[in-house]
Amino acid sequence: MIHGQPQLTVTYAHVRTQDGAQDMIRIRKARLSAGIVLGVAAVMTPLAALAGPASASTPGPNTPESVPAGISVASLPGTTVFGTTPADTPEDVSFILKERNLGSLEAQAQQGFRNYLSVGQFAGTYGQSPANIAALTSYLAHFGIKTDVYADDVDISATGTAGEFDAALSVTQNQYHVPSFAARDGLGAIPAQNVHGIAKSPLLPYRLSSFVLAIFGLTNYGPYASQAVHGNTGDLKPQKGSSNYCLALTGLPDACNRPSNFAANYNLDGLYAKGADGAGQTVAIVTLAAVDPGAPQYFWKSIAKVPDTGRTLAVDNIDGGPGAPSDAAGSGETDLDLEQSGSLAYGANVIDYQAPNTDPGFADAFFTAASQNIASTVSTSWGEPETYLESVILSGQEASTYVAAFDEAFLEFAAQGQSGFDAAGDSGAYDNSPDTTNLSVDTPADSPYLTSSGGTTLPFSGTLTGPDGSATVTVPTQRAWGWDYLWLATAKINDESEAAAAEANVVGGGGGFSAFEPTPSYQQFVPGTHNFHAVRYLTPTDYTAVVPGLVEPTAWNFNPAPSVTGGSGNGRAVPDMSADADPLSGYLLYEPSFAGIGEPVLQGDWGGTSFTSPQFNGSTAVIDSYLGHRVGLLNPSIYRAAQSSGSSPFNPLDTARTSNDNIYYTGNPGEPYNQAVGLGIPDLTKLASDLTS
């Protein structure tokens, strides 16, 4: 049978935990042409003997074909090779298979599933065929590789040695020294590492490669680090001995919010009053750092002070887990995700899917959550700028199918009625700054099959103190989160220009148009999703070839008083909805790992859209318990609800002005959607009522 030739590219990437950390991660995007695949018998011959006479356009079943793999460490700057990976080195490798009937699955997810599937039903309709799975696992077994097929028939976890994978995939794994990457511009330092990896894509016989989407795990490079968005402690002076707890802790009167403040601000209290607390549901997070043991339970009991309902917290260490907790590794991210989601859904059980800093670990965590199908709602707070993704695709450092592989997990969530959330990012409309200064959004929050969580600033007034004086900042009403309101005050207390303060504080809720994901059907005819209003404080300049084939700006010109302009855009619009994410009107974080770096374990003035993602996660579990069933992917329903005449559950924050922006996008007057806050801030009790239909 003739098959269409897959369009494959390979790449690498920078990661950002959505509360502000930006480090390296592997993320993904590609669409492959769907071919018809025949069930085949096991292949028992090394690939070197399989090359046949078939042409490239009509490959024979045993013709070696490349398959997108994870990060190519050989391409990282300054990397040197110092030997061949010992053949007996144990390895965990994941084979992500193409989902069948993909077009139908995507269409149903975007319209909203009316009847959810079990994992077995999903596997039977959308997973790979038993014959194809048997062919792949038998082929790997010939080389001594053991396999574990996930229940969804989409992810296969394989264990073996470097020598066995080298032989099966026609690669040579080498030992690489990857130099350290210094901390800069708020990004965490990445330590030097000695790792194994490959310099070229792996090969499989075409009969197998035709249904394998990606292979992850042929390197153990771990470049992730987590940094939550914290107020500039150099500009905040805690008032020791003050009778105001928050002033004494942070120097700001409104930066010590608890989950109960979120519940009051967005009317989750209305559901608590009706007896809903998440009972009967399970809420889960996916993270890349280990939880501090006991931290969530202490926070729930002693800080959030939620009722003790006897619920459980399970820690599922994916692929062996991420190692010991530490602040540098990002344990604060994991702690806050569990603290926030578990406090809001205090009657729900909680699962922490924590994975190592590897390609297969991150992918397997999502597919585990999907294949177990225990959690009714799942959130994550990790991602990367689309611009960075594009650059590393073009430079050939990571599998272009990485995004497609993760979309497959999120599609399974949708089909099974599992809600999914991701944070929209914390650099406003310029997600890849300071590396490039073009408009960009975050991935995987750009996925049509997750609910993208944006940020606002709550009303507050406070004083910043620096080496050159003090300045008062005031936010009179809830607005889109953008630190343009801080620039003048920061310039004054640090004796610098407003332009310098602006360029150093491009901070706010992520939002804009995706360059990778097309507009989903649930956004297609919603006013505001294809047009925008903007205030251009920063005009990109100094266009540079970032990598061959990609030219982007790398500097700005500053305008302190921009007018409101308008325009149009295409692609998936993000975020979907928003809540308070500004550290200066932010939250308490309890992180025992702070003690390891000599800091208090309880701190205020924390924020980032890392908070809104788990908060909406926990809130959805409460809604599920109120309705008595899962609501699944929220997006199709909330976009319909937001257009209800006179009864939308959202306040769109639609004023177009410089005091309501995410450092570019502002409100669309009279329209339900804008790229600064999405559909806006929800009334969660009203939303639950709308979801009954």
N, C-alpha and C positions, 0 to 999 in steps of 0.2 A: 504494500500500500504506500502511496506517496504521501509524505507529511510536509506541512509548511515548515520552513526553516525558522527557528526561534531567533528573535532579535535580542542579542545578549550584550551587555556591557558590564564592566567590573569597577568598583569604587571603594573610597574610604571617608571618614567623617569626624567632625567636632561635635561634642554633645553638650547639652545644657540641661541640667535639672531645672524644671520650670520655675523654680523659685530663684533662679539667677545663676546657678552654676553653668559653666560652659566648658566642656572638656571634650574628649574624643570618644565617639561612639560610632557604631556602624548602623546606618539606617538606609533606607531602601526605597527604590521606586522603579517600576518597570511594568509594562504590559507585554506579555508574550503572545504570539499568535497561537490560538488553540488548535492543536492537531488531533486527529482521531488516532487512538493508540490501540494496538493489538495486544492481547494477552500473549505472553511469550514464555517459553521454557527457560529454565535457569541457564545462565552462561557460565561455563566452567573454564574459560581460557583467559589468560592474561591479555590485557589490551594490546600489547606489543604484537601479538599474533593475529589481531582482528582486522587490521586495515584491509579493506577490500577495494574492488574496482569501481564501486558506485561513484557517481559524480556528486559534487557538493550540493546540487539542487535536489538530487534524489538519493540520499544516503542509504546504503544498505543497513540491515538491522545490526550488524556488528561493526559498522564504521565508527571509529572513535570520534566523539563529539564533546566539545568543552561544555562545562556546566558552571554557572556563576558561583563563586565561592566568596568567603568572607575576606576580611582585610588582608591585603598583600603587604606585609610588613617590610618587604624588600623595597617598597616604593617610598617609605617614610624618610624624611630628610635626615641625613647623617647616619643612616643605618649601615652597619657593617656585618659581614658574615664571618664566622670563625669556626665553622665546621659543619658536619652533617649530623642531623638529629639521630641519636642512637636508636636503632631499630626496635629496641624493647621499651621505648617510652610509651606509657599508657596514654590513650587519647579518647575523648568523647566527641563524636561528630554527629551532627543532625542533618538529615536529608528531608528537606521540605518539598512535598509533592504538589503538583498542580491540582487545584480543585476542578472537578468536572462541572459541566453545566454552569460555568461561571457567570455568563451573561444573565441567565435567569436568576441566579442567586443575588447578584448585585441589584437587579431591578426590584426584587421582592424586598430586599433590605431597605432600599431607598423609599419604597412605598409604605413599608411597615408590614411585618408579618402578622397575619391574623391568627394563625395557629403555629405555635412553636414546636420545634422538633426535639426529639431526644438525641443524644449523641449517636446512637445506633442508626436512627433515621437520617441524621445528617451524613454519616459515613456512607450509608447505602445510596444516597442521592448525589452527594457532592465529593465524597472522598474518592481516592483512587480505587480501581478495581482490585479484587483479591488476586487476580492473575498477575497484574503488574506488580503488586506488592510482593507476591511470592517470587517473581522473577528477580527483583532487586535484592531481597533478603537472601535468596539462594546464591546469587552472584557474590554478595559480600561474604556469606558463610564459606564459600570456596577458599577465601583467603584467610579464614580463621576469625572473621569479624562477627561478633554477636550483635543482634538487633532486638529492639523493643518497639513494636508498632503501637503508636498512640491509638486510642479508641476511635478517633475521628478519621483514621486512615489518611491523614494528611502529613503528619510528622512521624519520622522514624528516627529514634535515637540509637546510635551505633557505638559500640565500645570495642576497641582493639588496640593494636600497637602502631607506632609510626611506620614500622616496616610493612605491616599488613595494609595500612591505608595507602602507603606509597605504591605498593604493588597493585592494589585494586583500582587506584585512580590515576596511575601513570604519572605520579609526581615525585619529586625529591624534596623532602623537608630538610631545611638547613637550620642551624643555630644562628640567631641574629642578636647583635647588640643594638638596641634602640636607645638613643641618647635621651636625656631628660629634656622636658620642655618647661622653661621657667614660667613662674606665675607672672601675669601681666594683666592690666586693665580689668582687674576683678576676677580673672580666670585662675583656677588653681594650678599649681605646679604638677606636672606629670613626671614621676620618677623614672630614672633610667632602668631598663629592664633587659634581661637576657631571656629570649623566647625562641620557640621554634615557629616556622612558617614556611610558606611556599612562594615561589616567584612567578608561577604561571598557573593558569586555571586547570583544575582537575578534568580528567576525561572519563567518560562512560561510553559503553556501546550505545549507538543511537537508539536502539529499542528501549534502553533504560533512560538515556538522557532526555528523550522526548517527553517524559512525564515528570522529570525532576526539575523543580523550580530553582532550588538553591542548595548548596552544601555549605554548612557552617561548622567550624571547629578545627580547621587545619592550621590554626595558630592559637597560642595561648596568651597573646598580647592583651594586657589589661590596662587600658588608659583612662578609665573612668574616675572622676572625682566629683564630689558634690559640695556645693556652696549655696545655702539658702540666702535669700535677700534679707539683709539686716540693715537697719538704719545706720548711717555713718556715725559710729560711736565717738569719733573725734569731734563731731558737731553737736553731740547730745551730751548734756552734763547731768547725770543722775543727782537728785537732790537728797543726799543722805539725811536720814532723820525726818524727812517730810511725812506728814500724816497721810498724804496721798500715796498709796502703795505704788502706783505706776510711776509717779514722779520720782519716787525714791529709787525705783528700779531702772528706769530708762531716761528720765528727764522730760518725757512727754506725758501728758495727762490721759491720752487715749490709745496707747500702744500696747496694752496688756489685755486685749480681748480674749475671752474664752469661747468655746463652742456655743455656750448659751447665748452669747451676744449675736453670733451668726443666726441662731434659731429665732431670736427675737427680731432681728433686722429683716429677715426674709420670710417671716411668718411660718416657720416650721412648728412654732409653738401651737398653732391652730390644730395641727395633727396630733401633737402630744395631748392636747385637751380632749381629743376624740378617742384617746386610748392607744394610739399607734406609736410604737417605739422601735420598730424593726424586728419584733418577735416573729419567729418562724422563718427569718431570712438569714442569709450569710453575706457579709460584705468582705471584699478581698482587695488587696493591693498587689501590684507587681513592682518590684524594686530591685536595685543592683547593689545594695549594701545591707549589712546585717543589722537587725534591730538590737538596741541595747536591752538585754534581758530585764524584764520587769518594768521597763519605762512606760509602755502604754498603760499597763494596769495601775501604776502609781498615778499617772496623769488622770486617768478616768476617775479614780477614787478620791484623790487628794487635791487635785487642781480643778478639773471639770466638775467634780462632785456629782456625778450622775448616779442614778440608782444601781445597786448591785443586783442584776437580774440572773446571775448564775451562768451567764453566757461564757463561751470558750474562745480562746485565742490559740490558733494553731499556726506553727511556723513550718512551712514546707520548703526545705532546702533543695532547690532545683539544681540538678547536675553537681551535687556535692556542696552547694551553697557558696556564699561570697567571702567566706573567711571571717575573721574576728571583727567585732564592731570597732569602729574608730571614726572620729570626726573627719579625718582626711578622706576616708573611703566613702563618706556620705551617709553615715548612720543617722545623722540628724534628719535627713530626708525621710528615711524609713520610719523613724520615731514619730515625726509630725504627721505623716500619712495615716498611721495607725491611731494616733492620738485623736486626730480630728474626725476621721470617719467613724471610729468606734465610739466616740463621745456622743455624736449626733444620733447614731443608730444604736443606742445603748441596750436595746433588747436583742440585737442580732449577734450571731456568732461571727468571728473574724478570722480570716486566713491571710497570712503574710507569705506570699510567693516571693522568696528572695533568691536571686540568681547570681552566679559569679560574673565577673567582667569579661565575658566571652560572647561571641556570636551565638553559639548554640544555647548558652545559658539564658540570654535575653529572650530568644525565640521560644525556647522550651517552656519558659515561665508562662507566656501567654497561652501556648497550646495546652499546657497542663491545666490552667484555669478553665479553658474551653472544654477539654476532654473529660475533666472531672465533673464539670457542669454543676458544681455545688453552690458557688456564689451567684446570687441573683444580680449583683452589681460589682464592677471591678474598676479600679482607677490606677493610673500610673502618673508619674511626674518627671519623666525623662523624655528627651527629644533632641532635635538639632535643627539649625536653620536650613531651609530649602536651598539657599544660595550655596552654602557649604557643601550640601549634598550634590548639587549640580557640578561644583568644581571637582569634587573627588570622583564623580562618575567619569567626567571628561579626562581626568588624569589617570584613570585606570587603577584605582586603589581599593575598590570595594564592589561587591556584586550589585549591579543595577536592579536586580530582582529583590533586594532587601525590602523595599517598601511593599512590593507585591506580596512577599511572604508574610509580612505583618498584617497587611490588609486581609489576608486569608483567615488569620486568627480572629480578627475583628468581625468579619463576615459570619464566622461560626458563632460568635457571641450573639449577633443579631438574630440568626436563625433559631437559636436556642432560648431567646428571650432574656439574655444577659445584657444589662446596661453597661456601657463602657465610657470612661471619661479620661481625658488627658488635658494637661495645662497648656495654655496657648503661648506661653513665653513671657519674658520680663524685660524685653528691650523695645517695647512699643512696636511701631510699624517697621523698625529697622532691625530685624531679628539677628542678622549676621554682623551687626556692628560690635566692635570697632574695626573688624577685619575688612569689611566692605560697608559702604554707606547707602546701598540701594534698599528699596522697599523689599521686605521678605517676611515670610511667616514661618512657623515652626512645624516640623513633622516629628511624630505621627499625629499631632493634633489636627493636621490638615486632612486626616482620613475622613471620608464621608461616613464611616461606620463607627466613629467615636463621637462623643459630645465634647466639643472644645470649650474649655473653661477659661474665661477672660477675667479682667480685673477692674475694680473701681477703687476710689478713695472715699472713705466716710468723712462727714464733716468733723473738723477738729481745728484747734488753734494751739500752737506751741512755739517755743523759743529755741533757736539754734545758737550755739555759742562756739566761736572759733578764735584763732589767734589774733584777729583784727576786730573783734567786737561781737555783738549779738544782733539777731534779727528775728522778728516774729513772722511766722507763716500762718495763714488762715485759709481753710477750705470751708466755705459757708454751707454748701449743699453737696450731697453725694454726686460724684462726677466720674467720668472715665479716668482711669489711673494713668497719669503722665506726670513726670516730675518737672515739667515746665514751671509749675508753681513754686518750685524750690530754687530756680536758677538765680534770681536776683538776690535772695537771702544768702545763698551759698557764695555768690560773688562778693557780697559785702563782708562776710565774716572771714573770708580768706584773702581779701584784697586782690581779687583777680577780675578779669573782664567777664561780663555776662556770657559772651561767646565761649570763653574757656570753660565756665561752669556748665553751660549747655552741652558742649561736646563731651564733657566728663560724666554727664548724668543723663544719658539717653536711656531712660528707664521708664517702663510703663507696661500696661497689659498688651500682650501680643494681639495683632489683628491685621487683616488685609485680605488679599486674594492669593490663592495657591497657584503656583506656576506648574505644579505637577498633577494635581487632581482636578478633573473637570467639575463643573457645577452639578451637584446632585439634583435629582428631580424634585426633592422636597424644598429646595431653594429656588427653583427655576423661575417661578413667577411671583416671588415675594418682593414687594417694593423695598428697595435699598440694597438688595444683594448684588445688583449689577451697576449701581451708581454710588457715588460717594461725595461727601464734602470733606474738605481738608484745610489745615492751617500749616503752611510750609515754613516753619522756623528754620529748617535745615535744608539747603539745596545741595544735592550731591555734586561733587566736582572731582577732578583728577582721575579720569577714567584710565584704568590700567588692565593689561592682560593678566588676569589672576592665574589662569592656566591656559594653554592653547585652546582657543575656541570659546573662551569666556572673558568678556571685558566688563568690568564693574567699577563704579566709583569708589574711591578710598579716602575721600576727605569731604568737608562741608564748607559752604558759606552760610553765615548766620544772619537771620532777619529777626530782630526782637519784637516786631509788631506786624506779623503777617495778616493779610486779609483772608477771608474765607473764600475758597475756590471750590469748584466742583469738577466731576469727571465721571468716567465709567470704567469698569473693570470686568474681567472674566475669570472663571475658575471658581473652585470651592471657596466660599467666603468664610472666614473665621474671625472671632470665636462664635459660639452658638448662644451662650448666655454668660453672665458675669456676676461677681460679688466682690466684696472688699478684699483686695490683695496688697494694698499699700502698707509697707512696714510701719509707716508713721501713724497709721490708724489701725495697726495690725495686732498681732497675737502673741501669746505666750508659747514658748517652746521649752519642753523639758527634755534634755539630752544628757544622760550620764557621761557620754564620751567627751563632753566639754571639759570634764575634770582632767582628762589626759593632756589638754593643752593649757591648763591652768586657768580656766574660766568657770564662772558659776554654772551649775547644771540647769538652773531655771533662769531664762532670759525673756524679756519682752522685746517689742520692736522688731518682730519677725513677720515676714510676709512673702509675697510672690504668688503667682498663680498655682504654685505647688499646694497652697492652702485651698483654693477654690475647687480644685479637682477632687481631692478626698472629701471635701465638705458636700459637694453635690453627690458624690458616691454614697456617703452615709445618709443623706437626705432621701435619696431614691429608695434605699432599703426601707426607710420609714414609710414612704409612699406605697411601696409594695405591700407592706404589712397592713396599711390602711385599706387598700383595695382588695387584699386577699389573693393577689396574683402578681406575677412579674409584668413590668411595663416594657422591658426590653430596650432597644435603641430608642432614645427619647426623641431624636431629631425629627422624624416625620410628624410626630404628634405635636411637638411644641411649635413647629412652624405653622401648622394648621391653627393651633390655639391662639397664636399671636395675631392672627388675622381675623379673629372673631370680632365682629362689630361691637364696640363698646364694652367688651368683656374680656379683653386679653389679660392673662395672668402675669404680664410683663410690663414694667415701666421702662420704655426704650431709651431714656436719657438722650432724647433726640435733638437737643439744642445744639445749633452749629455755632461754635465760638472757641476762642483760645483757652477758655477755662473748662473745657469738656472734651479733651482729646487724648490720644495715646502717642503724642509727639508727631502726629500727622493727621490721622483720621479723626473726624469729629461727628456730631450727630447729623442725621438726615431728617430735617423737620417734617413732622407729620407722617413719617414712614416707620414701619415696625422694626426695621433692621438698619444697623450701621456697623461699620467695621471696627469701631472703637470698643463697643461692648456687646456686639451681636444683637440678640433680641432684647437685651437689657437685663435688669435685675428682676428676679421672680418673686411672686407671692406663692410660696410653695404649697400652702393649703388650697389656694385657688387653682393652682396647677393640678394638684391631686384630684380635685373635683372635676376639672376638665378631662382628665385622663380616664374617668369612669366610663366615658363613651368611646 
